[in-house]
Amino acid sequence: MSPYSAAAYNRHKVYKLLCRAADKDRPCPTNNDIAADAGFNSPATSSRIISDLENAGLIEVRREANGRKIRICDTGQTIATRPHSTPSRLPRFRPKAEEIVELRQDAAERRRTYELEMLREEQRRYALPRMSKPLSDMPA
């Protein structure tokens, strides 16, 4: 069982995506861009996660007539939305059943890889001892 919830994992993905955009001096990604990059089914998920990050104090969002500006609180970097050149509602991608199964398997594999990376990072950071025997072999 993973110590990370799906919601925390998704918030981490969106936060990293915003930080990368700020580091590379890219415009602020739209909700559609975030949904596509993070693999969400709906731009509404992106919007909700942006609100969650704002409520947690990780980012500050200033909504304007032509978009939004997001300030990353840790670094002080600000990214602004590019002028609206794309329609607000993009056609929805509807994969076939076989593609859905493949996408879910890929997402599960990426999540397992991420969780292993986080566990290794935690072990490295806190110098947790490695177990010489699996838990199943230990006496009760």
C-alpha positions in Angstrom: 0.0 0.0 0.0 1.4 3.4 -1.0 1.8 6.1 1.7 0.7 8.6 -1.0 -2.9 9.2 -1.9 -4.0 9.7 -5.5 -5.0 13.3 -4.7 -1.5 14.1 -3.2 0.1 12.4 -6.2 -2.0 14.6 -8.6 -1.3 17.8 -6.7 2.5 17.0 -6.8 2.3 16.4 -10.6 0.5 19.8 -11.2 2.9 21.6 -8.8 5.9 20.2 -10.6 4.4 21.1 -14.0 3.9 24.7 -12.8 7.4 24.9 -11.4 8.8 23.6 -14.7 6.9 26.2 -16.7 8.3 28.9 -14.4 11.8 27.6 -14.7 11.7 27.5 -18.4 10.0 30.9 -18.7 7.0 29.4 -20.4 3.5 30.9 -20.2 1.2 29.6 -17.5 -0.5 26.4 -18.7 -4.2 26.5 -19.2 -6.5 24.0 -17.4 -6.7 22.1 -20.7 -2.9 22.0 -21.0 -2.5 20.7 -17.4 -5.2 18.1 -17.9 -3.5 16.9 -21.1 0.0 16.8 -19.6 -1.0 15.2 -16.3 -3.4 12.7 -17.9 -6.6 13.9 -16.3 -10.0 13.3 -17.9 -11.2 16.8 -17.4 -9.9 20.3 -17.2 -12.1 20.7 -14.1 -9.7 18.5 -12.2 -6.8 20.8 -13.1 -8.9 23.8 -11.8 -9.7 22.0 -8.6 -6.1 21.0 -8.0 -4.9 24.6 -8.7 -7.4 25.7 -6.0 -6.1 23.0 -3.6 -2.5 24.2 -4.1 -3.6 27.8 -3.6 -5.5 26.9 -0.3 -2.4 25.0 0.9 -0.3 28.2 0.4 2.0 26.7 -2.2 0.9 29.1 -5.0 -0.9 32.4 -5.3 -3.3 32.9 -8.2 -4.4 36.2 -9.5 -7.3 36.0 -11.9 -7.4 38.6 -14.6 -9.7 39.4 -17.6 -7.3 37.8 -20.0 -6.2 34.8 -17.9 -4.4 34.3 -14.7 -1.0 34.8 -13.1 0.4 32.2 -10.8 3.2 32.9 -8.3 5.1 29.9 -6.9 5.5 30.8 -3.2 8.7 28.9 -2.6 10.7 30.4 -5.5 8.8 33.7 -6.0 8.6 33.0 -9.7 5.5 34.2 -11.5 4.0 32.8 -14.7 1.2 34.5 -16.7 -1.3 33.1 -19.1 -0.6 33.8 -22.7 -3.3 35.7 -24.5 -6.3 33.6 -25.5 -5.6 32.1 -28.9 -7.2 28.8 -28.4 -10.9 28.1 -27.9 -11.9 27.7 -24.3 -13.4 24.3 -25.0 -11.3 21.8 -26.9 -12.7 18.7 -28.5 -12.5 15.8 -26.1 -10.2 12.9 -26.9 -12.1 9.6 -26.7 -9.8 6.6 -26.8 -10.9 3.1 -27.8 -11.4 0.4 -25.1 -8.1 -1.2 -25.9 -6.3 2.1 -25.6 -8.0 2.8 -22.2 -6.7 -0.5 -20.8 -3.2 0.4 -22.1 -3.4 3.9 -20.7 -4.4 2.7 -17.3 -1.6 0.1 -17.3 0.9 2.8 -18.2 -0.5 5.1 -15.5 -0.3 2.3 -12.9 3.3 1.6 -14.0 4.3 5.3 -13.8 2.7 5.5 -10.3 4.6 2.5 -9.1 7.8 3.9 -10.5 7.1 7.3 -8.8 6.3 5.6 -5.5 9.6 3.6 -5.6 11.5 6.8 -6.4 9.8 8.5 -3.4 10.6 5.6 -1.1 14.3 5.5 -2.3 14.5 9.3 -1.7 13.0 8.9 1.7 15.4 6.1 2.6 18.3 8.2 1.3 17.1 11.4 3.1 16.4 9.8 6.4 19.0 7.0 6.1 16.5 4.3 6.8 18.1 0.9 7.2 17.4 -1.6 4.5 15.6 -4.7 5.7 17.7 -7.8 5.3 14.6 -10.0 5.2 11.2 -9.4 3.7 8.4 -8.7 6.2 6.8 -12.0 5.2 9.8 -14.0 6.5 9.9 -12.3 9.9 8.3 -14.0 12.9 5.1 -12.6 14.2 
